Amino acid sequence: MSEEKLSFEQSLARLDAITRQMEQGNVPLEQALALFQEGTALVRSCNEQLDRAQLEVVKLMKTPDGTPAETEYVRDE
């Protein structure tokens, strides 16, 4: 897959495709290793994206002192 940044959904779709391909059991060792490395990078990317999303939700749900509050969502650019 290319070096471009994939969305969370694109990453999950690619991980699904890699899993299906490897589960067939007929992937040569060198290709299986490359697929495994790609999958590992995709998992890391998905985790990072989820962590960033979780931080946004926490910012929206808590005031600086930690008490719950409704705040206007302001997207950090």
N, CA, C and O atoms as a MOPAC input file, in Angstrom:
PM7 MOZYME 1SCF
protein

 N      0.83800 1    -1.16400 1     0.00000 1
 C      0.00000 1     0.00000 1     0.00000 1
 C      0.88500 1     1.22900 1     0.00000 1
 O      2.03900 1     1.14700 1     0.42100 1
 N      0.38800 1     2.35800 1    -0.45500 1
 C      1.19000 1     3.56400 1    -0.56500 1
 C      1.42100 1     4.19700 1     0.80100 1
 O      0.81500 1     3.81100 1     1.80100 1
 N      2.31900 1     5.18600 1     0.81100 1
 C      2.68600 1     5.86600 1     2.04000 1
 C      1.67300 1     6.93200 1     2.45000 1
 O      1.81700 1     7.52800 1     3.51700 1
 N      0.64900 1     7.18900 1     1.62800 1
 C     -0.31300 1     8.23500 1     1.95000 1
 C     -1.07600 1     7.88500 1     3.21900 1
 O     -1.24100 1     6.71300 1     3.55800 1
 N     -1.53800 1     8.91400 1     3.91100 1
 C     -2.29100 1     8.74200 1     5.15700 1
 C     -3.69500 1     8.23400 1     4.83500 1
 O     -4.44600 1     8.87000 1     4.09500 1
 N     -4.03000 1     7.09300 1     5.39800 1
 C     -5.34700 1     6.51300 1     5.18600 1
 C     -6.28100 1     6.93300 1     6.31300 1
 O     -5.85000 1     7.16900 1     7.44100 1
 N     -7.55800 1     7.02100 1     5.98800 1
 C     -8.54500 1     7.28300 1     7.02900 1
 C     -8.65300 1     6.03900 1     7.91200 1
 O     -8.15600 1     4.96600 1     7.57000 1
 N     -9.30400 1     6.21100 1     9.03700 1
 C     -9.51300 1     5.09200 1     9.94600 1
 C    -10.24700 1     3.95700 1     9.23100 1
 O     -9.86700 1     2.79100 1     9.33900 1
 N    -11.29600 1     4.31600 1     8.50500 1
 C    -12.10100 1     3.31900 1     7.80600 1
 C    -11.31000 1     2.61800 1     6.70200 1
 O    -11.44300 1     1.40900 1     6.50900 1
 N    -10.48800 1     3.37900 1     5.98100 1
 C     -9.64700 1     2.77800 1     4.93700 1
 C     -8.62900 1     1.82100 1     5.55600 1
 O     -8.36400 1     0.74800 1     5.01300 1
 N     -8.07100 1     2.21000 1     6.67900 1
 C     -7.10700 1     1.35000 1     7.37100 1
 C     -7.75800 1     0.04800 1     7.80700 1
 O     -7.17900 1    -1.02600 1     7.64000 1
 N     -8.96700 1     0.14000 1     8.36800 1
 C     -9.66400 1    -1.08500 1     8.78400 1
 C     -9.97100 1    -1.98600 1     7.59900 1
 O     -9.84300 1    -3.20600 1     7.69500 1
 N    -10.37200 1    -1.39500 1     6.49200 1
 C    -10.66600 1    -2.18300 1     5.29200 1
 C     -9.40300 1    -2.88200 1     4.79700 1
 O     -9.45000 1    -4.04900 1     4.40900 1
 N     -8.29200 1    -2.18300 1     4.80800 1
 C     -7.03300 1    -2.78200 1     4.35800 1
 C     -6.60600 1    -3.89000 1     5.31600 1
 O     -6.13500 1    -4.93900 1     4.87500 1
 N     -6.76400 1    -3.66900 1     6.62100 1
 C     -6.43900 1    -4.71900 1     7.59100 1
 C     -7.29700 1    -5.95900 1     7.36100 1
 O     -6.80600 1    -7.08300 1     7.46700 1
 N     -8.56400 1    -5.76000 1     7.04800 1
 C     -9.45600 1    -6.88000 1     6.75100 1
 C     -8.95900 1    -7.64800 1     5.52700 1
 O     -8.94200 1    -8.87900 1     5.52300 1
 N     -8.55600 1    -6.91900 1     4.49400 1
 C     -8.05700 1    -7.56300 1     3.27400 1
 C     -6.76800 1    -8.34100 1     3.55300 1
 O     -6.58600 1    -9.44600 1     3.04300 1
 N     -5.88900 1    -7.77100 1     4.34800 1
 C     -4.62900 1    -8.45200 1     4.70300 1
 C     -4.93900 1    -9.72800 1     5.48000 1
 O     -4.35800 1   -10.77900 1     5.20900 1
 N     -5.84700 1    -9.63900 1     6.43700 1
 C     -6.21500 1   -10.80700 1     7.24800 1
 C     -6.76800 1   -11.92300 1     6.37500 1
 O     -6.37100 1   -13.08000 1     6.51100 1
 N     -7.68000 1   -11.57600 1     5.48200 1
 C     -8.25500 1   -12.59800 1     4.59500 1
 C     -7.18400 1   -13.25500 1     3.72400 1
 O     -7.17400 1   -14.47200 1     3.53800 1
 N     -6.29200 1   -12.43000 1     3.19900 1
 C     -5.24000 1   -12.95600 1     2.33000 1
 C     -4.32600 1   -13.91400 1     3.10600 1
 O     -3.96400 1   -14.97600 1     2.60100 1
 N     -3.96400 1   -13.53700 1     4.31100 1
 C     -3.05900 1   -14.38800 1     5.09900 1
 C     -3.75500 1   -15.64200 1     5.61500 1
 O     -3.12000 1   -16.68600 1     5.76200 1
 N     -5.05600 1   -15.54700 1     5.89200 1
 C     -5.79800 1   -16.71600 1     6.37400 1
 C     -5.94100 1   -17.79600 1     5.31600 1
 O     -6.19100 1   -18.95500 1     5.64700 1
 N     -5.78700 1   -17.43500 1     4.05100 1
 C     -5.85600 1   -18.43100 1     2.98100 1
 C     -4.71700 1   -19.43900 1     3.09100 1
 O     -4.84000 1   -20.57900 1     2.64400 1
 N     -3.60300 1   -19.00500 1     3.69400 1
 C     -2.49500 1   -19.92500 1     3.94000 1
 C     -1.60000 1   -20.18500 1     2.75400 1
 O     -0.72000 1   -21.04200 1     2.83800 1
 N     -1.78500 1   -19.48800 1     1.65800 1
 C     -0.95800 1   -19.75500 1     0.48400 1
 C     -0.07300 1   -18.56600 1     0.11500 1
 O      0.36100 1   -18.44600 1    -1.03100 1
 N      0.19400 1   -17.69000 1     1.07800 1
 C      1.03700 1   -16.52700 1     0.83400 1
 C      2.48500 1   -16.92300 1     1.09400 1
 O      2.79100 1   -17.46300 1     2.15700 1
 N      3.38200 1   -16.66500 1     0.14300 1
 C      4.79500 1   -16.96900 1     0.36000 1
 C      5.34100 1   -16.21500 1     1.58100 1
 O      4.86200 1   -15.13100 1     1.91400 1
 N      6.33100 1   -16.79000 1     2.23200 1
 C      6.86900 1   -16.25100 1     3.47200 1
 C      7.26800 1   -14.77800 1     3.35300 1
 O      6.92000 1   -13.97500 1     4.21800 1
 N      7.97700 1   -14.42300 1     2.31400 1
 C      8.43000 1   -13.03700 1     2.15600 1
 C      7.24400 1   -12.07800 1     2.04600 1
 O      7.25300 1   -10.99800 1     2.63700 1
 N      6.23800 1   -12.47500 1     1.29400 1
 C      5.03700 1   -11.64200 1     1.14800 1
 C      4.25500 1   -11.59300 1     2.46100 1
 O      3.71900 1   -10.54700 1     2.82700 1
 N      4.18800 1   -12.72200 1     3.16800 1
 C      3.48900 1   -12.76100 1     4.45000 1
 C      4.15600 1   -11.81500 1     5.44900 1
 O      3.47000 1   -11.13700 1     6.21400 1
 N      5.46700 1   -11.76800 1     5.44700 1
 C      6.18700 1   -10.86300 1     6.33800 1
 C      5.88700 1    -9.41300 1     5.98100 1
 O      5.67600 1    -8.59000 1     6.87200 1
 N      5.86300 1    -9.08900 1     4.69500 1
 C      5.55300 1    -7.73100 1     4.25800 1
 C      4.12000 1    -7.36000 1     4.64400 1
 O      3.86900 1    -6.23800 1     5.08400 1
 N      3.18400 1    -8.29100 1     4.48300 1
 C      1.79400 1    -8.04200 1     4.86600 1
 C      1.67400 1    -7.84700 1     6.37100 1
 O      0.93400 1    -6.98000 1     6.83400 1
 N      2.40600 1    -8.65700 1     7.13400 1
 C      2.39500 1    -8.52800 1     8.58600 1
 C      2.91300 1    -7.15200 1     9.00700 1
 O      2.33100 1    -6.51000 1     9.88100 1
 N      3.99300 1    -6.70600 1     8.39300 1
 C      4.55800 1    -5.39800 1     8.72000 1
 C      3.58200 1    -4.27100 1     8.35100 1
 O      3.41700 1    -3.31300 1     9.10700 1
 N      2.95000 1    -4.39200 1     7.20300 1
 C      1.95400 1    -3.40300 1     6.79600 1
 C      0.78900 1    -3.38800 1     7.78800 1
 O      0.32400 1    -2.32400 1     8.19800 1
 N      0.33100 1    -4.56200 1     8.16100 1
 C     -0.77100 1    -4.65500 1     9.11700 1
 C     -0.41100 1    -4.05800 1    10.46500 1
 O     -1.23300 1    -3.38400 1    11.08700 1
 N      0.79500 1    -4.29700 1    10.91600 1
 C      1.25500 1    -3.72800 1    12.18600 1
 C      1.25700 1    -2.20800 1    12.13300 1
 O      0.84200 1    -1.54900 1    13.08600 1
 N      1.72200 1    -1.65100 1    11.02200 1
 C      1.72000 1    -0.19200 1    10.85400 1
 C      0.28900 1     0.34900 1    10.81600 1
 O      0.01400 1     1.41600 1    11.36600 1
 N     -0.61500 1    -0.37700 1    10.17400 1
 C     -2.01100 1     0.04800 1    10.11400 1
 C     -2.66400 1     0.01700 1    11.49600 1
 O     -3.42800 1     0.91800 1    11.84400 1
 N     -2.36700 1    -1.00700 1    12.27500 1
 C     -2.90900 1    -1.09600 1    13.63400 1
 C     -2.40300 1     0.07900 1    14.46900 1
 O     -3.16600 1     0.69700 1    15.21200 1
 N     -1.12200 1     0.38000 1    14.34200 1
 C     -0.54300 1     1.51100 1    15.07800 1
 C     -1.24500 1     2.81900 1    14.67400 1
 O     -1.58600 1     3.63200 1    15.53300 1
 N     -1.45700 1     3.01400 1    13.37900 1
 C     -2.12900 1     4.20600 1    12.88700 1
 C     -3.56400 1     4.29500 1    13.41600 1
 O     -4.00600 1     5.36200 1    13.84200 1
 N     -4.28200 1     3.18300 1    13.38600 1
 C     -5.65900 1     3.16300 1    13.90200 1
 C     -5.68400 1     3.51000 1    15.39300 1
 O     -6.53700 1     4.27800 1    15.83700 1
 N     -4.75700 1     2.95000 1    16.15800 1
 C     -4.70000 1     3.24600 1    17.58800 1
 C     -4.42400 1     4.71900 1    17.83900 1
 O     -5.02400 1     5.32200 1    18.72900 1
 N     -3.51800 1     5.30200 1    17.05800 1
 C     -3.22100 1     6.72300 1    17.20200 1
 C     -4.44800 1     7.57400 1    16.88100 1
 O     -4.74100 1     8.54400 1    17.58100 1
 N     -5.15800 1     7.20400 1    15.82100 1
 C     -6.36200 1     7.95200 1    15.45200 1
 C     -7.44100 1     7.83400 1    16.54100 1
 O     -8.12200 1     8.80900 1    16.85700 1
 N     -7.58600 1     6.64000 1    17.10300 1
 C     -8.55700 1     6.45400 1    18.18100 1
 C     -8.16100 1     7.23700 1    19.42500 1
 O     -9.01300 1     7.82200 1    20.09400 1
 N     -6.86800 1     7.24900 1    19.73300 1
 C     -6.39000 1     8.02900 1    20.88600 1
 C     -6.68800 1     9.51500 1    20.71000 1
 O     -7.13700 1    10.17900 1    21.64400 1
 N     -6.43700 1    10.03500 1    19.50400 1
 C     -6.72200 1    11.45100 1    19.24000 1
 C     -8.22900 1    11.72900 1    19.37500 1
 O     -8.63000 1    12.74700 1    19.93900 1
 N     -9.04300 1    10.82800 1    18.86200 1
 C    -10.49700 1    11.00700 1    18.96100 1
 C    -10.93800 1    10.97000 1    20.42200 1
 O    -11.79500 1    11.75500 1    20.82800 1
 N    -10.37100 1    10.08000 1    21.20100 1
 C    -10.71900 1     9.98400 1    22.61200 1
 C    -10.34300 1    11.26600 1    23.34200 1
 O    -11.10600 1    11.72900 1    24.19000 1
 N     -9.19700 1    11.84500 1    23.03900 1
 C     -8.80300 1    13.10800 1    23.66200 1
 C     -9.78300 1    14.21500 1    23.32800 1
 O    -10.09100 1    15.04700 1    24.18100 1
 N    -10.27900 1    14.23800 1    22.09800 1
 C    -11.27400 1    15.24100 1    21.71900 1
 C    -12.54800 1    15.07100 1    22.53400 1
 O    -13.12400 1    16.05800 1    22.99200 1
 N    -12.99000 1    13.84500 1    22.71800 1
 C    -14.19900 1    13.58200 1    23.48500 1
 C    -13.98300 1    13.98600 1    24.94500 1
 O    -14.87200 1    14.57700 1    25.55800 1
 N    -12.82900 1    13.67900 1    25.49900 1
 C    -12.53900 1    14.05000 1    26.87900 1
 C    -12.55400 1    15.56500 1    27.02200 1
 O    -13.08600 1    16.08500 1    28.00300 1
 N    -11.97900 1    16.28200 1    26.05600 1
 C    -11.99000 1    17.73700 1    26.11300 1
 C    -13.42200 1    18.25800 1    26.10100 1
 O    -13.73900 1    19.24400 1    26.76500 1
 N    -14.26600 1    17.60000 1    25.35600 1
 C    -15.65100 1    18.04600 1    25.24000 1
 C    -16.46600 1    17.71700 1    26.48600 1
 O    -17.45600 1    18.39300 1    26.76600 1
 N    -16.08100 1    16.72400 1    27.21500 1
 C    -16.88500 1    16.25000 1    28.32400 1
 C    -16.43800 1    16.78000 1    29.68500 1
 O    -17.20800 1    16.70500 1    30.64200 1
 N    -15.20700 1    17.31900 1    29.80600 1
 C    -14.70500 1    17.74400 1    31.09800 1
 C    -14.18700 1    19.17200 1    31.03200 1
 O    -13.60800 1    19.60100 1    30.03400 1
 N    -14.40700 1    19.88600 1    32.11100 1
 C    -13.81600 1    21.21300 1    32.23200 1
 C    -12.37000 1    21.04500 1    32.69200 1
 O    -11.97400 1    19.93200 1    33.03700 1
 N    -11.57600 1    22.10100 1    32.71000 1
 C    -10.18200 1    21.97000 1    33.14900 1
 C    -10.02100 1    21.35400 1    34.54200 1
 O     -9.01700 1    20.69500 1    34.81100 1
 N    -10.99800 1    21.56200 1    35.42600 1
 C    -10.88300 1    20.95900 1    36.76300 1
 C    -11.44400 1    19.54200 1    36.83000 1
 O    -11.46500 1    18.93100 1    37.89800 1
 N    -11.89700 1    19.02000 1    35.69400 1
 C    -12.34100 1    17.63500 1    35.62600 1
 C    -13.81800 1    17.41900 1    35.82300 1
 O    -14.28600 1    16.28600 1    35.71200 1
 N    -14.57000 1    18.46100 1    36.11000 1
 C    -16.00900 1    18.29100 1    36.27800 1
 C    -16.69600 1    18.27200 1    34.91400 1
 O    -16.24500 1    18.95100 1    33.99100 1
 N    -17.75800 1    17.52100 1    34.77500 1
 C    -18.45900 1    17.45000 1    33.49200 1
 C    -19.11400 1    18.77800 1    33.12400 1
 O    -19.61700 1    19.50100 1    33.98400 1
 N    -19.09800 1    19.07500 1    31.84700 1
 C    -19.74100 1    20.30100 1    31.37900 1
 C    -19.98900 1    20.20200 1    29.88700 1
 O    -19.26600 1    19.52200 1    29.15800 1
 N    -21.02700 1    20.89700 1    29.45400 1
 C    -21.28200 1    20.99500 1    28.02300 1
 C    -20.46400 1    22.15200 1    27.48500 1
 O    -20.55200 1    23.27400 1    27.98400 1
 N    -19.67600 1    21.87500 1    26.47400 1
 C    -18.88200 1    22.92700 1    25.85700 1
 C    -19.08300 1    22.87100 1    24.35700 1
 O    -19.39400 1    21.82000 1    23.79700 1
 N    -18.90600 1    23.98800 1    23.72800 1
 C    -19.01100 1    24.03100 1    22.28300 1
 C    -17.82100 1    23.32600 1    21.67100 1
 O    -16.68200 1    23.51900 1    22.09400 1
 N    -18.09500 1    22.50600 1    20.67200 1
 C    -17.01500 1    21.79300 1    19.99600 1
 C    -16.28000 1    22.75300 1    19.07600 1
 O    -16.87500 1    23.36600 1    18.19000 1
 N    -14.98900 1    22.87100 1    19.29800 1
 C    -14.13300 1    23.68700 1    18.44200 1
 C    -13.05000 1    22.76800 1    17.91800 1
 O    -12.24600 1    22.23300 1    18.68200 1
 N    -13.03600 1    22.59200 1    16.62800 1
 C    -12.07400 1    21.68300 1    16.00900 1
 C    -10.70600 1    22.32100 1    15.97000 1
 O    -10.55000 1    23.43900 1    15.47900 1
 N     -9.70200 1    21.61200 1    16.49000 1
 C     -8.31200 1    22.08800 1    16.41400 1
 C     -7.80000 1    21.83700 1    15.01500 1
 O     -7.91000 1    20.71900 1    14.51000 1
 N     -7.25800 1    22.82400 1    14.39300 1
 C     -6.74800 1    22.67300 1    13.02000 1
 C     -5.26200 1    22.68800 1    13.02200 1
 O     -4.64200 1    22.57400 1    11.96500 1

